[in-house]
Amino acid sequence: MVSTNAYADVDAMKYANTITLDELRDQLYFYASDEMEGRYTGSPGQKKAVEYLKSLYEKMGVAGDNFYRIV
């Protein structure tokens, strides 16, 4: 378990062990695609990328009181 952040009680390996190589590749290719419009801070593409990651975290059940403050 990671103990250097506010989410030290989250077992990262629990989530790491749920993704396949194909799923990881697909997600990374999508995140890096032109569809994300770049990710400059404050840009529409950055906000789109944050929403994409947020939706993945929500599907995995990863959450916390301040977890989504990056949006």
C-alpha positions as YAML, in Angstrom:
chain: A
units: angstrom
residues:
- id: 1
  name: MET
  ca: [0.00, 0.00, 0.00]
- id: 2
  name: VAL
  ca: [1.15, 3.51, -0.79]
- id: 3
  name: SER
  ca: [1.55, 5.60, 2.34]
- id: 4
  name: THR
  ca: [2.75, 8.93, 0.95]
- id: 5
  name: ASN
  ca: [-0.61, 10.47, 0.09]
- id: 6
  name: ALA
  ca: [-4.08, 11.17, 1.42]
- id: 7
  name: TYR
  ca: [-5.35, 7.88, 0.00]
- id: 8
  name: ALA
  ca: [-2.94, 5.61, 1.85]
- id: 9
  name: ASP
  ca: [-5.77, 3.23, 2.71]
- id: 10
  name: VAL
  ca: [-6.34, 2.44, -0.99]
- id: 11
  name: ASP
  ca: [-4.70, -0.81, -2.03]
- id: 12
  name: ALA
  ca: [-3.34, 0.11, -5.48]
- id: 13
  name: MET
  ca: [-2.61, -3.53, -6.32]
- id: 14
  name: LYS
  ca: [-6.32, -4.33, -5.94]
- id: 15
  name: TYR
  ca: [-6.95, -2.10, -8.95]
- id: 16
  name: ALA
  ca: [-3.73, -2.87, -10.82]
- id: 17
  name: ASN
  ca: [-4.64, -6.55, -10.88]
- id: 18
  name: THR
  ca: [-8.02, -5.90, -12.53]
- id: 19
  name: ILE
  ca: [-6.83, -4.55, -15.87]
- id: 20
  name: THR
  ca: [-5.59, -6.57, -18.80]
- id: 21
  name: LEU
  ca: [-2.80, -5.54, -21.14]
- id: 22
  name: ASP
  ca: [-5.31, -5.05, -23.96]
- id: 23
  name: GLU
  ca: [-7.54, -2.83, -21.82]
- id: 24
  name: LEU
  ca: [-4.58, -0.75, -20.69]
- id: 25
  name: ARG
  ca: [-3.39, -0.33, -24.27]
- id: 26
  name: ASP
  ca: [-6.87, 0.71, -25.44]
- id: 27
  name: GLN
  ca: [-7.27, 3.23, -22.63]
- id: 28
  name: LEU
  ca: [-3.82, 4.72, -23.11]
- id: 29
  name: TYR
  ca: [-4.24, 4.98, -26.88]
- id: 30
  name: PHE
  ca: [-7.58, 6.72, -26.41]
- id: 31
  name: TYR
  ca: [-6.18, 9.07, -23.75]
- id: 32
  name: ALA
  ca: [-3.30, 10.00, -26.06]
- id: 33
  name: SER
  ca: [-5.47, 10.28, -29.16]
- id: 34
  name: ASP
  ca: [-6.34, 13.39, -31.14]
- id: 35
  name: GLU
  ca: [-9.87, 13.06, -29.76]
- id: 36
  name: MET
  ca: [-8.58, 14.36, -26.39]
- id: 37
  name: GLU
  ca: [-7.50, 17.58, -28.18]
- id: 38
  name: GLY
  ca: [-4.28, 17.94, -26.23]
- id: 39
  name: ARG
  ca: [-4.21, 18.52, -22.51]
- id: 40
  name: TYR
  ca: [-2.96, 22.05, -21.90]
- id: 41
  name: THR
  ca: [-4.07, 23.28, -18.48]
- id: 42
  name: GLY
  ca: [-7.51, 24.84, -18.67]
- id: 43
  name: SER
  ca: [-8.10, 23.78, -22.26]
- id: 44
  name: PRO
  ca: [-11.21, 21.91, -23.41]
- id: 45
  name: GLY
  ca: [-9.00, 18.87, -24.12]
- id: 46
  name: GLN
  ca: [-7.62, 18.88, -20.57]
- id: 47
  name: LYS
  ca: [-11.11, 19.01, -19.12]
- id: 48
  name: LYS
  ca: [-12.21, 16.22, -21.47]
- id: 49
  name: ALA
  ca: [-9.25, 14.08, -20.39]
- id: 50
  name: VAL
  ca: [-10.03, 14.68, -16.71]
- id: 51
  name: GLU
  ca: [-13.65, 13.65, -17.24]
- id: 52
  name: TYR
  ca: [-12.48, 10.49, -19.03]
- id: 53
  name: LEU
  ca: [-10.20, 9.51, -16.13]
- id: 54
  name: LYS
  ca: [-12.87, 10.44, -13.59]
- id: 55
  name: SER
  ca: [-15.38, 8.14, -15.30]
- id: 56
  name: LEU
  ca: [-12.87, 5.27, -15.25]
- id: 57
  name: TYR
  ca: [-12.23, 5.81, -11.53]
- id: 58
  name: GLU
  ca: [-15.95, 5.92, -10.78]
- id: 59
  name: LYS
  ca: [-16.50, 2.65, -12.67]
- id: 60
  name: MET
  ca: [-13.76, 1.06, -10.54]
- id: 61
  name: GLY
  ca: [-15.28, 2.41, -7.33]
- id: 62
  name: VAL
  ca: [-12.28, 4.62, -6.57]
- id: 63
  name: ALA
  ca: [-13.48, 7.70, -4.73]
- id: 64
  name: GLY
  ca: [-12.87, 9.97, -1.81]
- id: 65
  name: ASP
  ca: [-14.10, 13.26, -0.36]
- id: 66
  name: ASN
  ca: [-11.60, 15.34, -2.33]
- id: 67
  name: PHE
  ca: [-10.73, 12.82, -5.01]
- id: 68
  name: TYR
  ca: [-12.25, 14.75, -7.90]
- id: 69
  name: ARG
  ca: [-10.91, 18.21, -7.02]
- id: 70
  name: ILE
  ca: [-8.89, 18.15, -10.26]
- id: 71
  name: VAL
  ca: [-12.06, 18.75, -12.31]
...
